[in-house]
Amino acid sequence: MESSFPIELDWASYSQGKLTVHLTNKPEGTYLLKLYSINGQKLMDRVGSDQHLSIDFPNLSSGLYLVRLNAPAGGNTIKIVVP
């Protein structure tokens, strides 16, 4: 059974073409962050091990997106709105 850990997005950073993901409960080890369009198309994935992960997206269109984090201890998916 997959457990969840909370994640929090830093919206201020996105206004400058950068999405910053901040983990409130950082899982042990490395994790995989994936960004999907609302239609399910994978736009990117990144491997991280820090509590903060910054990703440049200067050309990300306005709309609804899904951010998925997977870690050995579980995962979580959240929706984000890009203005």
Secondary structure by P-SEA (a helix, b strand, c coil): cbbbbbbbbbcccccccbbbbbbccccccbbbbbbbcccccccbbbbbcccbbbbbcccccbbbbbbbbbccccccccccccc
